[in-house]
């Protein structure tokens, strides 16, 4: 009986990562399909296409796929437009409009800060990831080096950003002697994953240099 319970628990534990992965992929697929599918539904329901048996069968089986493709194409062209000068000006005007709306502006600004955290340009602002004893001895914290400076004794010091979990857009600025920081081989992107997941996504061990 104990073995039966053990095997069931082991089976449940082994299937959880697969189930969560499936759920996440399904959720993202539906999320990105809905905008395009909405357009597909309009075209299908309000045109003569609905009366064509072949098209109807395609709609039933592939409406979400078509919607997903349309959404990705829209995002591609939106990115291309925003990347040029005229598009950037329009986007800036749209942002200024959103920032004038109460409550909406707070939500938008917070969301933008979080997404900016994952952009390559933003992560390149940090040179490397180190470990420091903070907020007290024997408590090790991940910190990101944003720059270097010298103290009055001409010793190298690090300017560090210590992000909070699970929201890395807030944190603390520290300036410490580089001797008090331990170098790691963790990339900034990996450190962000560790922080946002509250340590659930992390390497089995840290290779400390």
Secondary structure by P-SEA (a helix, b strand, c coil): caaaaaaaaaaaaaaaaaaaaaaaaaaaaaaaaaaaaaaaaaaaacccccccaaaaaaaaccaaaaaaaaaaaaaaaaaaaaacaaaaaaaaaaaaaaaacaaaaaaaaaaaaaaaaaccccccccccccccccccccbbbbbbbcccccccccccccbbbbbccccccbbbbbbbccccbbbbcccaaaaaaaaaacccccccccccc
